Amino acid sequence: MRTEIIRTKIAEIEESLKMIRDNLPPGFDEFRSLGLIKDGMHKRIEFCIENVFDICAIINTDLKLGIPQSDDDILEIMVRKGIIDQEIQSNLKLMKGFRNIIVHRYGRIDDRLSYEFLSERLEDFDKFIMIIRDYLRK
């Protein structure tokens, strides 16, 4: 398995999460007025989410776990194989939905939704990283 690529992607996620945490203000009103800093956080979280799904795809491909038709299929395969649990699967689906909002800017990005995601969901990345690191050690 391409463990070094996975480890590099994990390091990139952690670096981006640190930047977001370091710049995320404690209140929504401050967040709303951040301008380019807010846009930078959006790009960093998009990058994190893409890396998460890249890691899942690498594991699926390298271990020949199955032939998926979509990212959701990869997640389902990883649950069946015991690599992630259903809670992580659900969290990853939420990440993907948020990424789609950022990338496609559906009706512009809702600052409230964005602030809530950044304030409440960053731990989901930490949990995912812990699970993948444990899996790589086995």
VMD Tcl script that builds the backbone (N, CA, C; Angstrom):
set m [mol new atoms 414]
animate dup $m
set s [atomselect $m all]
$s set {name element resname resid chain x y z} {
  {N N MET 1 A 0.852 -1.178 0.000}
  {CA C MET 1 A 0.000 0.000 0.000}
  {C C MET 1 A 0.895 1.237 0.000}
  {N N ARG 2 A 0.392 2.283 -0.600}
  {CA C ARG 2 A 1.143 3.541 -0.708}
  {C C ARG 2 A 1.042 4.341 0.597}
  {N N THR 3 A 1.668 3.806 1.632}
  {CA C THR 3 A 1.544 4.413 2.955}
  {C C THR 3 A 2.192 5.789 3.038}
  {N N GLU 4 A 3.281 6.000 2.319}
  {CA C GLU 4 A 3.934 7.314 2.382}
  {C C GLU 4 A 3.050 8.401 1.769}
  {N N ILE 5 A 2.354 8.076 0.708}
  {CA C ILE 5 A 1.429 9.044 0.111}
  {C C ILE 5 A 0.301 9.348 1.094}
  {N N ILE 6 A -0.215 8.317 1.740}
  {CA C ILE 6 A -1.272 8.516 2.734}
  {C C ILE 6 A -0.759 9.378 3.880}
  {N N ARG 7 A 0.437 9.077 4.364}
  {CA C ARG 7 A 1.009 9.879 5.467}
  {C C ARG 7 A 1.210 11.337 5.052}
  {N N THR 8 A 1.632 11.562 3.814}
  {CA C THR 8 A 1.799 12.928 3.313}
  {C C THR 8 A 0.459 13.646 3.270}
  {N N LYS 9 A -0.559 12.963 2.809}
  {CA C LYS 9 A -1.896 13.566 2.752}
  {C C LYS 9 A -2.412 13.879 4.163}
  {N N ILE 10 A -2.142 13.001 5.110}
  {CA C ILE 10 A -2.528 13.259 6.499}
  {C C ILE 10 A -1.818 14.505 7.014}
  {N N ALA 11 A -0.531 14.618 6.734}
  {CA C ALA 11 A 0.229 15.797 7.172}
  {C C ALA 11 A -0.333 17.072 6.547}
  {N N GLU 12 A -0.745 16.997 5.289}
  {CA C GLU 12 A -1.339 18.160 4.617}
  {C C GLU 12 A -2.671 18.534 5.255}
  {N N ILE 13 A -3.463 17.534 5.612}
  {CA C ILE 13 A -4.735 17.794 6.293}
  {C C ILE 13 A -4.462 18.481 7.627}
  {N N GLU 14 A -3.529 17.935 8.388}
  {CA C GLU 14 A -3.225 18.500 9.708}
  {C C GLU 14 A -2.721 19.939 9.604}
  {N N GLU 15 A -1.903 20.213 8.620}
  {CA C GLU 15 A -1.408 21.581 8.418}
  {C C GLU 15 A -2.564 22.532 8.108}
  {N N SER 16 A -3.456 22.116 7.241}
  {CA C SER 16 A -4.600 22.955 6.885}
  {C C SER 16 A -5.529 23.158 8.078}
  {N N LEU 17 A -5.776 22.087 8.831}
  {CA C LEU 17 A -6.634 22.208 10.005}
  {C C LEU 17 A -6.040 23.181 11.021}
  {N N LYS 18 A -4.724 23.148 11.187}
  {CA C LYS 18 A -4.075 24.078 12.114}
  {C C LYS 18 A -4.280 25.520 11.654}
  {N N MET 19 A -4.127 25.757 10.347}
  {CA C MET 19 A -4.335 27.115 9.821}
  {C C MET 19 A -5.768 27.580 10.067}
  {N N ILE 20 A -6.709 26.688 9.845}
  {CA C ILE 20 A -8.114 27.048 10.065}
  {C C ILE 20 A -8.342 27.337 11.549}
  {N N ARG 21 A -7.888 26.443 12.401}
  {CA C ARG 21 A -8.086 26.635 13.843}
  {C C ARG 21 A -7.423 27.924 14.336}
  {N N ASP 22 A -6.249 28.225 13.803}
  {CA C ASP 22 A -5.530 29.432 14.219}
  {C C ASP 22 A -6.231 30.716 13.793}
  {N N ASN 23 A -7.038 30.648 12.735}
  {CA C ASN 23 A -7.671 31.848 12.193}
  {C C ASN 23 A -9.170 31.930 12.403}
  {N N LEU 24 A -9.771 30.862 12.895}
  {CA C LEU 24 A -11.216 30.846 13.099}
  {C C LEU 24 A -11.558 31.643 14.360}
  {N N PRO 25 A -12.312 32.714 14.213}
  {CA C PRO 25 A -12.658 33.520 15.389}
  {C C PRO 25 A -13.692 32.809 16.263}
  {N N PRO 26 A -13.823 33.259 17.504}
  {CA C PRO 26 A -14.761 32.604 18.420}
  {C C PRO 26 A -16.228 32.899 18.126}
  {N N GLY 27 A -16.513 33.914 17.311}
  {CA C GLY 27 A -17.900 34.271 17.049}
  {C C GLY 27 A -18.227 34.392 15.570}
  {N N PHE 28 A -19.510 34.178 15.266}
  {CA C PHE 28 A -19.970 34.218 13.883}
  {C C PHE 28 A -19.802 35.593 13.246}
  {N N ASP 29 A -20.123 36.662 13.959}
  {CA C ASP 29 A -20.034 38.010 13.377}
  {C C ASP 29 A -18.616 38.325 12.921}
  {N N GLU 30 A -17.639 37.920 13.720}
  {CA C GLU 30 A -16.244 38.125 13.319}
  {C C GLU 30 A -15.924 37.297 12.074}
  {N N PHE 31 A -16.395 36.063 12.054}
  {CA C PHE 31 A -16.154 35.184 10.905}
  {C C PHE 31 A -16.728 35.790 9.631}
  {N N ARG 32 A -17.945 36.280 9.730}
  {CA C ARG 32 A -18.631 36.825 8.557}
  {C C ARG 32 A -17.842 37.969 7.923}
  {N N SER 33 A -17.096 38.702 8.720}
  {CA C SER 33 A -16.382 39.872 8.206}
  {C C SER 33 A -14.933 39.580 7.809}
  {N N LEU 34 A -14.523 38.332 7.749}
  {CA C LEU 34 A -13.119 38.000 7.493}
  {C C LEU 34 A -12.653 38.198 6.055}
  {N N GLY 35 A -13.536 38.226 5.088}
  {CA C GLY 35 A -13.136 38.451 3.698}
  {C C GLY 35 A -12.238 37.354 3.157}
  {N N LEU 36 A -11.039 37.739 2.710}
  {CA C LEU 36 A -10.123 36.791 2.088}
  {C C LEU 36 A -9.664 35.691 3.041}
  {N N ILE 37 A -9.580 35.983 4.304}
  {CA C ILE 37 A -9.206 34.946 5.273}
  {C C ILE 37 A -10.272 33.856 5.289}
  {N N LYS 38 A -11.517 34.270 5.239}
  {CA C LYS 38 A -12.625 33.303 5.192}
  {C C LYS 38 A -12.536 32.475 3.910}
  {N N ASP 39 A -12.256 33.123 2.800}
  {CA C ASP 39 A -12.098 32.393 1.540}
  {C C ASP 39 A -10.943 31.397 1.617}
  {N N GLY 40 A -9.854 31.802 2.293}
  {CA C GLY 40 A -8.725 30.896 2.479}
  {C C GLY 40 A -9.107 29.687 3.307}
  {N N MET 41 A -9.933 29.901 4.326}
  {CA C MET 41 A -10.398 28.768 5.135}
  {C C MET 41 A -11.231 27.823 4.284}
  {N N HIS 42 A -12.053 28.389 3.413}
  {CA C HIS 42 A -12.865 27.540 2.538}
  {C C HIS 42 A -11.973 26.694 1.632}
  {N N LYS 43 A -10.931 27.282 1.086}
  {CA C LYS 43 A -10.037 26.523 0.205}
  {C C LYS 43 A -9.291 25.448 0.999}
  {N N ARG 44 A -8.879 25.773 2.209}
  {CA C ARG 44 A -8.165 24.804 3.038}
  {C C ARG 44 A -9.059 23.634 3.431}
  {N N ILE 45 A -10.313 23.907 3.776}
  {CA C ILE 45 A -11.198 22.811 4.168}
  {C C ILE 45 A -11.553 21.964 2.941}
  {N N GLU 46 A -11.695 22.601 1.799}
  {CA C GLU 46 A -11.919 21.858 0.552}
  {C C GLU 46 A -10.744 20.913 0.297}
  {N N PHE 47 A -9.528 21.411 0.470}
  {CA C PHE 47 A -8.311 20.624 0.287}
  {C C PHE 47 A -8.289 19.444 1.270}
  {N N CYS 48 A -8.666 19.688 2.516}
  {CA C CYS 48 A -8.721 18.616 3.521}
  {C C CYS 48 A -9.685 17.515 3.093}
  {N N ILE 49 A -10.862 17.918 2.672}
  {CA C ILE 49 A -11.889 16.947 2.296}
  {C C ILE 49 A -11.442 16.137 1.089}
  {N N GLU 50 A -10.842 16.806 0.115}
  {CA C GLU 50 A -10.342 16.080 -1.055}
  {C C GLU 50 A -9.267 15.075 -0.653}
  {N N ASN 51 A -8.397 15.462 0.272}
  {CA C ASN 51 A -7.365 14.531 0.740}
  {C C ASN 51 A -7.971 13.337 1.479}
  {N N VAL 52 A -9.003 13.568 2.266}
  {CA C VAL 52 A -9.679 12.470 2.960}
  {C C VAL 52 A -10.188 11.447 1.949}
  {N N PHE 53 A -10.848 11.936 0.905}
  {CA C PHE 53 A -11.395 11.007 -0.084}
  {C C PHE 53 A -10.303 10.387 -0.947}
  {N N ASP 54 A -9.198 11.104 -1.159}
  {CA C ASP 54 A -8.044 10.504 -1.844}
  {C C ASP 54 A -7.487 9.342 -1.030}
  {N N ILE 55 A -7.374 9.528 0.286}
  {CA C ILE 55 A -6.870 8.469 1.158}
  {C C ILE 55 A -7.777 7.240 1.072}
  {N N CYS 56 A -9.064 7.454 1.127}
  {CA C CYS 56 A -10.014 6.336 1.023}
  {C C CYS 56 A -9.861 5.618 -0.311}
  {N N ALA 57 A -9.700 6.366 -1.384}
  {CA C ALA 57 A -9.556 5.762 -2.715}
  {C C ALA 57 A -8.249 4.978 -2.821}
  {N N ILE 58 A -7.180 5.507 -2.251}
  {CA C ILE 58 A -5.895 4.801 -2.279}
  {C C ILE 58 A -6.015 3.471 -1.535}
  {N N ILE 59 A -6.603 3.504 -0.356}
  {CA C ILE 59 A -6.765 2.269 0.417}
  {C C ILE 59 A -7.596 1.262 -0.363}
  {N N ASN 60 A -8.709 1.715 -0.919}
  {CA C ASN 60 A -9.582 0.826 -1.680}
  {C C ASN 60 A -8.840 0.215 -2.867}
  {N N THR 61 A -8.109 1.037 -3.603}
  {CA C THR 61 A -7.396 0.559 -4.794}
  {C C THR 61 A -6.249 -0.372 -4.424}
  {N N ASP 62 A -5.415 0.069 -3.501}
  {CA C ASP 62 A -4.210 -0.697 -3.180}
  {C C ASP 62 A -4.525 -2.041 -2.529}
  {N N LEU 63 A -5.594 -2.096 -1.765}
  {CA C LEU 63 A -5.975 -3.358 -1.127}
  {C C LEU 63 A -6.953 -4.172 -1.983}
  {N N LYS 64 A -7.294 -3.610 -3.142}
  {CA C LYS 64 A -8.218 -4.286 -4.065}
  {C C LYS 64 A -9.492 -4.718 -3.346}
  {N N LEU 65 A -10.101 -3.743 -2.661}
  {CA C LEU 65 A -11.284 -4.034 -1.849}
  {C C LEU 65 A -12.559 -4.165 -2.677}
  {N N GLY 66 A -12.576 -3.581 -3.850}
  {CA C GLY 66 A -13.766 -3.645 -4.683}
  {C C GLY 66 A -13.695 -2.610 -5.789}
  {N N ILE 67 A -14.642 -2.684 -6.679}
  {CA C ILE 67 A -14.690 -1.734 -7.788}
  {C C ILE 67 A -15.852 -0.787 -7.535}
  {N N PRO 68 A -15.544 0.395 -7.009}
  {CA C PRO 68 A -16.612 1.345 -6.666}
  {C C PRO 68 A -17.059 2.153 -7.877}
  {N N GLN 69 A -18.294 2.594 -7.814}
  {CA C GLN 69 A -18.825 3.489 -8.836}
  {C C GLN 69 A -18.774 4.944 -8.379}
  {N N SER 70 A -18.594 5.142 -7.073}
  {CA C SER 70 A -18.625 6.500 -6.522}
  {C C SER 70 A -17.867 6.532 -5.197}
  {N N ASP 71 A -17.673 7.742 -4.683}
  {CA C ASP 71 A -17.062 7.891 -3.357}
  {C C ASP 71 A -17.908 7.200 -2.292}
  {N N ASP 72 A -19.220 7.280 -2.425}
  {CA C ASP 72 A -20.100 6.610 -1.459}
  {C C ASP 72 A -19.878 5.105 -1.456}
  {N N ASP 73 A -19.628 4.535 -2.636}
  {CA C ASP 73 A -19.336 3.097 -2.720}
  {C C ASP 73 A -18.045 2.761 -1.975}
  {N N ILE 74 A -17.037 3.620 -2.126}
  {CA C ILE 74 A -15.771 3.393 -1.421}
  {C C ILE 74 A -16.007 3.385 0.085}
  {N N LEU 75 A -16.796 4.345 0.558}
  {CA C LEU 75 A -17.075 4.408 1.993}
  {C C LEU 75 A -17.811 3.156 2.458}
  {N N GLU 76 A -18.770 2.711 1.666}
  {CA C GLU 76 A -19.527 1.504 2.019}
  {C C GLU 76 A -18.604 0.290 2.080}
  {N N ILE 77 A -17.705 0.181 1.124}
  {CA C ILE 77 A -16.743 -0.927 1.117}
  {C C ILE 77 A -15.862 -0.868 2.362}
  {N N MET 78 A -15.411 0.334 2.710}
  {CA C MET 78 A -14.535 0.486 3.878}
  {C C MET 78 A -15.259 0.134 5.177}
  {N N VAL 79 A -16.548 0.403 5.234}
  {CA C VAL 79 A -17.343 -0.004 6.402}
  {C C VAL 79 A -17.438 -1.527 6.437}
  {N N ARG 80 A -17.781 -2.137 5.309}
  {CA C ARG 80 A -17.911 -3.604 5.252}
  {C C ARG 80 A -16.616 -4.310 5.638}
  {N N LYS 81 A -15.482 -3.716 5.267}
  {CA C LYS 81 A -14.176 -4.321 5.562}
  {C C LYS 81 A -13.670 -3.962 6.957}
  {N N GLY 82 A -14.431 -3.157 7.698}
  {CA C GLY 82 A -14.059 -2.827 9.066}
  {C C GLY 82 A -12.975 -1.762 9.195}
  {N N ILE 83 A -12.716 -1.023 8.134}
  {CA C ILE 83 A -11.686 0.021 8.178}
  {C C ILE 83 A -12.223 1.273 8.863}
  {N N ILE 84 A -13.456 1.629 8.547}
  {CA C ILE 84 A -14.136 2.738 9.221}
  {C C ILE 84 A -15.482 2.225 9.728}
  {N N ASP 85 A -16.065 2.950 10.667}
  {CA C ASP 85 A -17.393 2.566 11.143}
  {C C ASP 85 A -18.456 3.468 10.502}
  {N N GLN 86 A -19.698 3.187 10.806}
  {CA C GLN 86 A -20.792 3.931 10.177}
  {C C GLN 86 A -20.830 5.395 10.599}
  {N N GLU 87 A -20.391 5.685 11.829}
  {CA C GLU 87 A -20.350 7.082 12.261}
  {C C GLU 87 A -19.352 7.876 11.410}
  {N N ILE 88 A -18.176 7.310 11.187}
  {CA C ILE 88 A -17.174 7.982 10.339}
  {C C ILE 88 A -17.697 8.085 8.914}
  {N N GLN 89 A -18.335 7.044 8.429}
  {CA C GLN 89 A -18.917 7.079 7.088}
  {C C GLN 89 A -19.894 8.248 6.964}
  {N N SER 90 A -20.753 8.399 7.936}
  {CA C SER 90 A -21.722 9.490 7.937}
  {C C SER 90 A -21.025 10.850 7.969}
  {N N ASN 91 A -19.985 10.965 8.801}
  {CA C ASN 91 A -19.228 12.215 8.874}
  {C C ASN 91 A -18.569 12.547 7.545}
  {N N LEU 92 A -18.037 11.539 6.879}
  {CA C LEU 92 A -17.379 11.763 5.592}
  {C C LEU 92 A -18.384 12.194 4.525}
  {N N LYS 93 A -19.580 11.655 4.588}
  {CA C LYS 93 A -20.628 12.082 3.648}
  {C C LYS 93 A -20.988 13.550 3.880}
  {N N LEU 94 A -21.044 13.970 5.161}
  {CA C LEU 94 A -21.293 15.386 5.467}
  {C C LEU 94 A -20.171 16.264 4.920}
  {N N MET 95 A -18.933 15.793 5.071}
  {CA C MET 95 A -17.797 16.535 4.523}
  {C C MET 95 A -17.948 16.722 3.020}
  {N N LYS 96 A -18.273 15.643 2.353}
  {CA C LYS 96 A -18.401 15.697 0.898}
  {C C LYS 96 A -19.501 16.679 0.493}
  {N N GLY 97 A -20.608 16.676 1.206}
  {CA C GLY 97 A -21.684 17.618 0.914}
  {C C GLY 97 A -21.233 19.058 1.100}
  {N N PHE 98 A -20.478 19.313 2.161}
  {CA C PHE 98 A -19.975 20.670 2.395}
  {C C PHE 98 A -18.975 21.058 1.311}
  {N N ARG 99 A -18.125 20.135 0.917}
  {CA C ARG 99 A -17.170 20.395 -0.168}
  {C C ARG 99 A -17.901 20.787 -1.456}
  {N N ASN 100 A -18.981 20.091 -1.748}
  {CA C ASN 100 A -19.742 20.411 -2.959}
  {C C ASN 100 A -20.315 21.821 -2.900}
  {N N ILE 101 A -20.761 22.231 -1.723}
  {CA C ILE 101 A -21.274 23.596 -1.561}
  {C C ILE 101 A -20.165 24.599 -1.838}
  {N N ILE 102 A -18.978 24.344 -1.294}
  {CA C ILE 102 A -17.852 25.269 -1.497}
  {C C ILE 102 A -17.438 25.317 -2.962}
  {N N VAL 103 A -17.251 24.159 -3.557}
  {CA C VAL 103 A -16.746 24.094 -4.931}
  {C C VAL 103 A -17.725 24.702 -5.917}
  {N N HIS 104 A -18.988 24.372 -5.772}
  {CA C HIS 104 A -19.981 24.812 -6.750}
  {C C HIS 104 A -20.665 26.107 -6.358}
  {N N ARG 105 A -20.388 26.571 -5.140}
  {CA C ARG 105 A -20.933 27.831 -4.634}
  {C C ARG 105 A -22.443 27.942 -4.884}
  {N N TYR 106 A -23.132 26.869 -4.515}
  {CA C TYR 106 A -24.577 26.851 -4.667}
  {C C TYR 106 A -25.191 28.062 -3.978}
  {N N GLY 107 A -25.733 28.977 -4.751}
  {CA C GLY 107 A -26.397 30.148 -4.184}
  {C C GLY 107 A -25.498 30.948 -3.266}
  {N N ARG 108 A -24.229 30.965 -3.556}
  {CA C ARG 108 A -23.219 31.567 -2.681}
  {C C ARG 108 A -23.085 30.743 -1.415}
  {N N ILE 109 A -21.969 30.820 -0.787}
  {CA C ILE 109 A -21.736 30.044 0.425}
  {C C ILE 109 A -22.414 30.743 1.596}
  {N N ASP 110 A -23.219 30.012 2.323}
  {CA C ASP 110 A -23.908 30.540 3.493}
  {C C ASP 110 A -22.900 30.639 4.637}
  {N N ASP 111 A -22.632 31.874 5.079}
  {CA C ASP 111 A -21.642 32.083 6.133}
  {C C ASP 111 A -21.994 31.351 7.420}
  {N N ARG 112 A -23.247 31.284 7.756}
  {CA C ARG 112 A -23.667 30.612 8.994}
  {C C ARG 112 A -23.353 29.113 8.896}
  {N N LEU 113 A -23.716 28.501 7.777}
  {CA C LEU 113 A -23.440 27.087 7.557}
  {C C LEU 113 A -21.936 26.829 7.591}
  {N N SER 114 A -21.193 27.679 6.935}
  {CA C SER 114 A -19.749 27.536 6.889}
  {C C SER 114 A -19.139 27.642 8.284}
  {N N TYR 115 A -19.554 28.643 9.039}
  {CA C TYR 115 A -19.018 28.833 10.387}
  {C C TYR 115 A -19.360 27.633 11.282}
  {N N GLU 116 A -20.571 27.147 11.167}
  {CA C GLU 116 A -20.966 25.985 11.969}
  {C C GLU 116 A -20.134 24.757 11.622}
  {N N PHE 117 A -19.926 24.544 10.315}
  {CA C PHE 117 A -19.117 23.395 9.901}
  {C C PHE 117 A -17.701 23.526 10.456}
  {N N LEU 118 A -17.083 24.692 10.269}
  {CA C LEU 118 A -15.709 24.894 10.718}
  {C C LEU 118 A -15.589 24.865 12.240}
  {N N SER 119 A -16.608 25.296 12.933}
  {CA C SER 119 A -16.574 25.323 14.394}
  {C C SER 119 A -16.854 23.959 15.011}
  {N N GLU 120 A -17.673 23.158 14.342}
  {CA C GLU 120 A -18.176 21.932 14.960}
  {C C GLU 120 A -17.678 20.636 14.328}
  {N N ARG 121 A -17.130 20.676 13.112}
  {CA C ARG 121 A -16.842 19.423 12.422}
  {C C ARG 121 A -15.352 19.131 12.221}
  {N N LEU 122 A -14.457 20.001 12.676}
  {CA C LEU 122 A -13.036 19.744 12.453}
  {C C LEU 122 A -12.560 18.493 13.188}
  {N N GLU 123 A -13.194 18.181 14.306}
  {CA C GLU 123 A -12.820 16.967 15.047}
  {C C GLU 123 A -13.075 15.698 14.235}
  {N N ASP 124 A -14.004 15.771 13.277}
  {CA C ASP 124 A -14.261 14.613 12.415}
  {C C ASP 124 A -13.004 14.249 11.625}
  {N N PHE 125 A -12.245 15.266 11.216}
  {CA C PHE 125 A -10.989 15.013 10.507}
  {C C PHE 125 A -9.987 14.334 11.435}
  {N N ASP 126 A -9.910 14.810 12.679}
  {CA C ASP 126 A -8.994 14.219 13.660}
  {C C ASP 126 A -9.330 12.749 13.899}
  {N N LYS 127 A -10.617 12.437 14.013}
  {CA C LYS 127 A -11.043 11.050 14.224}
  {C C LYS 127 A -10.657 10.182 13.019}
  {N N PHE 128 A -10.899 10.704 11.820}
  {CA C PHE 128 A -10.554 9.972 10.602}
  {C C PHE 128 A -9.055 9.692 10.562}
  {N N ILE 129 A -8.253 10.714 10.847}
  {CA C ILE 129 A -6.795 10.556 10.824}
  {C C ILE 129 A -6.359 9.492 11.827}
  {N N MET 130 A -6.916 9.523 13.021}
  {CA C MET 130 A -6.561 8.542 14.048}
  {C C MET 130 A -6.877 7.121 13.566}
  {N N ILE 131 A -8.040 6.948 12.965}
  {CA C ILE 131 A -8.441 5.624 12.471}
  {C C ILE 131 A -7.499 5.148 11.375}
  {N N ILE 132 A -7.166 6.022 10.455}
  {CA C ILE 132 A -6.288 5.636 9.345}
  {C C ILE 132 A -4.877 5.347 9.855}
  {N N ARG 133 A -4.381 6.168 10.764}
  {CA C ARG 133 A -3.046 5.887 11.336}
  {C C ARG 133 A -3.023 4.539 12.044}
  {N N ASP 134 A -4.071 4.255 12.820}
  {CA C ASP 134 A -4.144 2.946 13.484}
  {C C ASP 134 A -4.186 1.820 12.466}
  {N N TYR 135 A -4.932 2.004 11.406}
  {CA C TYR 135 A -5.043 0.986 10.364}
  {C C TYR 135 A -3.686 0.748 9.694}
  {N N LEU 136 A -2.943 1.825 9.448}
  {CA C LEU 136 A -1.635 1.689 8.790}
  {C C LEU 136 A -0.629 0.964 9.683}
  {N N ARG 137 A -0.774 1.105 10.998}
  {CA C ARG 137 A 0.132 0.436 11.938}
  {C C ARG 137 A -0.074 -1.075 11.964}
  {N N LYS 138 A -1.283 -1.514 11.628}
  {CA C LYS 138 A -1.606 -2.957 11.694}
  {C C LYS 138 A -0.946 -3.745 10.592}
}
mol reanalyze $m
mol bondsrecalc $m
mol representation Tube
mol addrep $m
